[in-house]
Amino acid sequence: MSNTCLEFRNLTLGYQGHAAVHHLSGGVQRGSLTAVVGANGSGKSTLLKGIAGILKPISGACVPGFRRLAYLAQQSELDRTFPARVIDLVSLGYWQKRGLLGRLTAADKIRLSTCLDAVGLTGFEKRPLDSLSGGQMQRALFARTMLQDADLILLDEPFNAVDARTIADLIVVIKGWVAEGRTVLCVLHDYVLVRDHFPETLLIARKPVAWGATSDVMTSENLRKARSFQEAWDEEAGWCEDDAGREGQTCGHDHHTHLPRQHKIAGHV
Ligand SMILES: Nc1ncnc2c1ncn2[C@@H]1O[C@H](COP(=O)(O)OP(=O)(O)OP(=O)(O)O)[C@@H](O)[C@H]1O
């Protein structure tokens, strides 16, 4: 079995033909823990949606080397008014295994209780979702993710509006996943958390700026470069200077950018 869980081959993703992440190449190692960082609008969520298959590539490819994927979207994308209880939400983690109306086995119920316990939600089974705090909701979503038994887990800003204690508890859960050999990609804005807990980092500003060991990526020089790429972004531009400079022609999709020449990402496939 290859050691690569996911490979990007000159991947460009976007909306209505307009690139939001472009020219990403590289591999994500199986069992790695990677933070995806960048400014607002730099393409982090777009990348996760591309990996999850919600967005099809404009060009290039995202080659899966995983068996099962779990994707935890930003909380802002979730509808909590739906009349459901914690146990209903968490049980959805069995959906791929049991189907929507499939009965849970005794073993499934024990595993479900174990997962609720692991996120500190024992006793919350019958609570309606709209009565949960932001942190409790995120704990329930982590329990659902645990039940999905995915080998690739995508987390989009899982610590937004979550207090320090909940963050600490959920970091333990994430590290447990990695210790089990699962691969985790996590979008984050808190650079202290990234430096303290995430061995690998992908820094993007609509295109990759740096990718590798967190200590090598989160340098002031790379962060400055990411800021300047993001500030130089021109929504009105209709083509990609990188490609014109490199090959004397554009690459066939609208990048909506005027950016400095593309930074080479070393050390990745
Ligand atoms: N559904 C959509 N249709 C059109 N454009 C979109 C859509 N979703 C995102 N975009 C645009 O794509 C670009 C990247 O957005 P994305 O949400 O990936 O950024 P982000 O890095 O996750 O930002 P944030 O940190 O604010 O969550 C932005 O310019 C955004 O406006």
Ligand as a Chemical Component Dictionary entry (heavy atoms), coordinates in Angstrom:
data_LIG
# 
_chem_comp.id                   LIG 
_chem_comp.type                 NON-POLYMER 
_chem_comp.pdbx_formal_charge   0 
_chem_comp.three_letter_code    LIG 
# 
loop_
_chem_comp_atom.comp_id 
_chem_comp_atom.atom_id 
_chem_comp_atom.alt_atom_id 
_chem_comp_atom.type_symbol 
_chem_comp_atom.charge 
_chem_comp_atom.model_Cartn_x 
_chem_comp_atom.model_Cartn_y 
_chem_comp_atom.model_Cartn_z 
_chem_comp_atom.pdbx_ordinal 
LIG N1  N1  N 0 -19.853 29.050 -3.583 1  
LIG C1  C1  C 0 -18.985 29.982 -4.022 2  
LIG N2  N2  N 0 -19.214 30.634 -5.191 3  
LIG C2  C2  C 0 -18.346 31.568 -5.660 4  
LIG N3  N3  N 0 -17.213 31.923 -5.025 5  
LIG C3  C3  C 0 -16.932 31.304 -3.853 6  
LIG C4  C4  C 0 -17.795 30.307 -3.303 7  
LIG N4  N4  N 0 -17.261 29.867 -2.136 8  
LIG C5  C5  C 0 -16.111 30.562 -1.962 9  
LIG N5  N5  N 0 -15.913 31.421 -2.997 10 
LIG C6  C6  C 0 -14.777 32.341 -3.170 11 
LIG O1  O1  O 0 -13.580 31.569 -3.259 12 
LIG C7  C7  C 0 -12.524 32.239 -2.568 13 
LIG C8  C8  C 0 -11.942 31.293 -1.516 14 
LIG O2  O2  O 0 -12.936 31.061 -0.542 15 
LIG P1  P1  P 0 -12.742 30.014 0.649  16 
LIG O3  O3  O 0 -14.035 29.918 1.377  17 
LIG O4  O4  O 0 -12.162 28.775 0.107  18 
LIG O5  O5  O 0 -11.634 30.752 1.542  19 
LIG P2  P2  P 0 -11.122 30.427 3.026  20 
LIG O6  O6  O 0 -9.636  30.481 2.969  21 
LIG O7  O7  O 0 -11.726 29.150 3.496  22 
LIG O8  O8  O 0 -11.680 31.659 3.834  23 
LIG P3  P3  P 0 -12.114 31.835 5.377  24 
LIG O9  O9  O 0 -10.851 31.799 6.197  25 
LIG O10 O10 O 0 -12.751 33.188 5.392  26 
LIG O11 O11 O 0 -13.083 30.723 5.715  27 
LIG C9  C9  C 0 -13.126 33.510 -1.976 28 
LIG O12 O12 O 0 -12.853 34.585 -2.831 29 
LIG C10 C10 C 0 -14.619 33.223 -1.952 30 
LIG O13 O13 O 0 -15.371 34.413 -2.082 31 
# 
loop_
_chem_comp_bond.comp_id 
_chem_comp_bond.atom_id_1 
_chem_comp_bond.atom_id_2 
_chem_comp_bond.value_order 
_chem_comp_bond.pdbx_ordinal 
LIG N1  C1  SING 1  
LIG C1  N2  SING 2  
LIG C1  C4  DOUB 3  
LIG N2  C2  DOUB 4  
LIG C2  N3  SING 5  
LIG N3  C3  DOUB 6  
LIG C3  C4  SING 7  
LIG C3  N5  SING 8  
LIG C4  N4  SING 9  
LIG N4  C5  DOUB 10 
LIG C5  N5  SING 11 
LIG N5  C6  SING 12 
LIG C6  O1  SING 13 
LIG C6  C10 SING 14 
LIG O1  C7  SING 15 
LIG C7  C8  SING 16 
LIG C7  C9  SING 17 
LIG C8  O2  SING 18 
LIG O2  P1  SING 19 
LIG P1  O3  DOUB 20 
LIG P1  O4  SING 21 
LIG P1  O5  SING 22 
LIG O5  P2  SING 23 
LIG P2  O6  DOUB 24 
LIG P2  O7  SING 25 
LIG P2  O8  SING 26 
LIG O8  P3  SING 27 
LIG P3  O9  DOUB 28 
LIG P3  O10 SING 29 
LIG P3  O11 SING 30 
LIG C9  O12 SING 31 
LIG C9  C10 SING 32 
LIG C10 O13 SING 33 
# 
